[in-house]
Amino acid sequence: MTKYKPDFKAKIVHEYLTTPQSSRALGRKYSISSRLIRKWIQRYRLSGIDALKRRRHPRTLTADFKLSVIDYYQTHEESMVKVAARFDVQACQISLWRSQFKRDGIEALKPHPKGRPSKVKHTKKRLRRLTNKTEVERLKEELAKKSQELYDTKLERDILKKSLALFGPSKAKRKRK
């Protein structure tokens, strides 16, 4: 998708509002989709000239904001596109939020961490968790770790004993003739 400068958008919107042209005629004139021009006009009418500017940083929307958008859409008799333009979000987002809210409640609208979880073990986090735990829990964890180490060493010892019994000592003694 081509991104247009705010000045260019404002010029087209101003031309639409001042001259008796349709969005289709303007679209042909500037080689732009008439739907996009209508979207700019609608955003301009709802929020003014600032709605035509691009955001520099992505927004993080709170669960309360999402809930208020869903509530507005359900209580007012406006189309999803008009509600999306009023709140400056995409219409498909509103639909997604509605379905998530119906399925999982308010928890689904809360922000979640993005991306795949890291495979690197965070030692600082583990240390913080250890300091937050009670002394009894920490000692139980330590005892479980030590017992696992003891089990592993006993297993290694048993394997070595079996190999000695099967294959003999590592240095074979020569018999003298």
C-alpha atoms as one frame of an Amber mdcrd trajectory, in Angstrom:
protein
   0.000   0.000   0.000   1.328   3.423  -0.938   1.557   5.908   1.886   0.522
   9.436   1.007   1.751  12.624   2.646  -0.702  14.502   4.876  -0.453  17.592
   2.648  -1.536  15.565  -0.376  -4.456  14.057   1.557  -5.528  17.501   2.762
  -5.337  18.856  -0.800  -7.637  16.108  -2.111 -10.102  16.491   0.769 -10.163
  20.270   0.291 -10.716  19.827  -3.445 -13.603  17.424  -2.756 -15.249  19.811
  -0.291 -14.863  22.963  -2.404 -15.643  21.714  -5.912 -18.675  19.639  -6.909
 -16.704  16.497  -7.834 -17.314  12.948  -6.801 -14.694  10.839  -5.076 -14.636
   8.618  -8.148 -13.698  11.573 -10.395 -10.971  12.630  -7.975  -9.736   9.059
  -7.849  -9.417   8.954 -11.630  -7.716  12.348 -11.666  -5.057  11.390  -9.107
  -4.977   7.608  -9.811  -6.142   6.730  -6.315  -8.911   4.461  -5.118 -12.150
   6.354  -4.582 -12.738   4.269  -1.452  -9.500   5.630   0.027 -10.558   9.190
  -0.768 -13.942   8.638   0.914 -12.111   7.241   3.963  -9.934  10.376   4.166
 -13.001  12.595   3.859 -14.823  10.710   6.585 -11.821  10.871   8.917 -11.460
  14.594   8.218 -15.117  15.249   9.011 -14.954  13.314  12.288 -11.575  14.378
  13.655 -10.327  17.314  11.610  -7.035  17.757   9.821  -5.050  15.814  12.461
  -6.733  12.580  11.380  -4.908  12.769   8.051  -1.449  12.763   9.646   0.495
   9.564  10.168   1.335   8.387  13.663   5.020   8.201  14.460   4.711   5.441
  17.044   2.296   2.532  17.327  -0.417   2.960  19.908  -1.062   0.602  22.771
  -4.780   0.442  23.378  -6.072  -0.361  26.841  -8.752  -2.907  27.600 -11.043
  -0.080  28.787 -10.722   1.718  25.448 -11.467  -1.478  23.520 -14.465  -2.166
  25.746 -15.804   1.367  25.236 -15.483   0.984  21.435 -17.394  -2.327  21.550
 -20.035  -0.776  23.793 -20.431   2.240  21.515 -20.813   0.016  18.455 -23.479
  -2.124  20.125 -25.502   0.729  21.631 -25.482   3.141  18.676 -26.907   2.382
  15.301 -23.812   3.205  13.284 -21.914   0.987  10.915 -18.669  -0.589  11.992
 -16.777   1.583   9.512 -18.197   4.797  10.994 -17.411   3.673  14.538 -13.895
   2.758  13.417 -13.433   6.200  11.880 -14.800   7.889  15.007 -12.324   6.085
  17.286  -9.510   6.080  14.695  -9.100   2.294  14.558  -9.676  -0.233  11.801
 -13.083  -1.826  11.363 -11.655  -5.338  11.353 -10.128  -4.613  14.788 -13.550
  -3.870  16.249 -14.899  -7.112  14.854 -11.947  -9.028  16.298 -12.319  -7.380
  19.712 -16.053  -8.219  19.776 -15.485 -11.892  19.015 -12.650 -12.145  21.538
 -14.763 -10.432  24.190 -17.709 -12.769  23.569 -15.460 -15.825  23.724 -13.058
 -15.017  26.614 -14.388 -11.932  28.371 -12.376  -8.892  29.471  -9.127 -10.907
  29.768  -8.969 -11.266  25.985  -8.915  -7.472  25.548  -5.907  -6.931  27.806
  -2.561  -6.459  26.057  -0.431  -9.587  25.721   3.312  -9.954  25.135   4.167
 -10.085  21.466   6.389 -12.588  19.680   7.779 -15.950  20.583   9.065 -16.580
  24.091  12.827 -16.379  24.479  14.842 -19.582  24.721  17.575 -17.907  26.768
  17.393 -18.679  30.451  17.191 -15.458  32.385  19.297 -15.830  35.508  18.301
 -12.431  36.896  14.632 -13.401  36.756  15.361 -16.691  38.484  17.261 -14.882
  41.222  14.367 -12.480  41.734  11.944 -15.389  41.952  14.172 -17.121  44.490
  14.315 -14.042  46.702  10.540 -13.676  46.527   9.904 -17.277  47.596   9.693
 -18.268  51.212  12.602 -19.997  52.890  10.781 -23.354  53.021  10.024 -23.330
  49.279  13.623 -22.433  48.484  14.955 -25.260  50.672  12.535 -27.752  49.095
  13.731 -26.780  45.628  17.366 -27.073  46.700  16.736 -30.522  48.235  15.010
 -31.727  45.058  17.946 -30.511  42.962  20.496 -32.256  45.212  18.543 -35.508
  45.213  18.428 -35.413  41.390  22.205 -34.899  41.275  22.704 -37.839  43.670
  20.493 -40.058  41.529  22.455 -39.108  38.398  25.823 -39.898  40.021  24.565
 -43.258  41.317  23.343 -44.084  37.824  26.748 -43.215  36.356  28.489 -45.371
  38.979  26.230 -48.349  38.206  26.895 -47.999  34.472  30.644 -47.959  35.085
  30.408 -51.080  37.298  28.451 -52.944  34.618  30.912 -51.986  31.890  33.823
 -53.181  34.041  32.069 -56.480  34.662  31.331 -56.983  30.958  34.496 -55.702
  29.332  37.069 -56.019  32.095  39.479 -53.357  33.316  40.576 -50.714  30.869
  44.264 -51.745  30.885  44.580 -55.409  30.053  47.393 -57.108  31.969  49.691
 -59.269  29.865  50.495 -62.710  30.993  54.182 -63.504  31.062  55.346 -66.486
  29.151
